[in-house]
Amino acid sequence: MTQTPSYAFNWKEYLRFCTRLEKDSYFSDDNLEESAVRTSISRAYYSAFQHSYFFIVKKFSYKYPAYIGSIGQQVGMHEDFFYFIRNILVSSFSEPKDKDLFTELAIKLKDLKLLREKADYKENVLGSRMYKDEKKAIFLAKDIHKIIDYLKEKYPL
C-alpha cells in the first residue's frame, strides 16, 4: 500500500477498494451482493470526505465547530464542514475559479453524503437503483479527489 507523507492513511486507497468492490459485487448470494454495494457507497464517501477534510484542516485551519445553527444548536461535523467550505472558504477567495471549485467541492461532498446515508440506513433499495447509486458515488468520489489534488497543487501544504 502506498502512503502519502502528510497523512497517516492514504484515503485514495479506500476509493481504489470501492472501485474493486464495485467490479466484484456480483455475488451469487443476494445478501453478500447487497453488502458489497452498500459498503462500496459508504466507503467512497469516507474516502472523499477524509481526503478533503485533512487537506482543508491543514491548509485552511478548519476547526469544528465553524458554524452554529440558526436556532443556536450545533450541527453535525460533516454539515459544519460543508458549511465552512461553501460559505467561509468561498468568501475568502477573490478568484472566481477558486470560488467555483470550493462550491463544487461542498456540493459534491453533500450529494455523496446523501448517497452514503441512503446506503447505510435505508431498507429495500437494492436493485438497479442501488447499482446506479454505487456508480454515482464512485464517480463523485473520484471527482472530489481530483478537486482536492488540484487544490493541493495550487495551495501546497
Secondary structure, 3 states (H helix, E strand, C coil): CCCCCCCCCCHHHHHHHHHHHHHCCCCCCHHHHHHHHHHHHHHHHHHHHHHHHHHHHHHHCCCCCCCECCCCCECCHHHHHHHHHHHHHHHCCCCHHHHHHHHHHHHHHHHHHHHHHHHHHCCCCCCHHHHHHHHHHHHHHHHHHHHHHHHHHHCCC
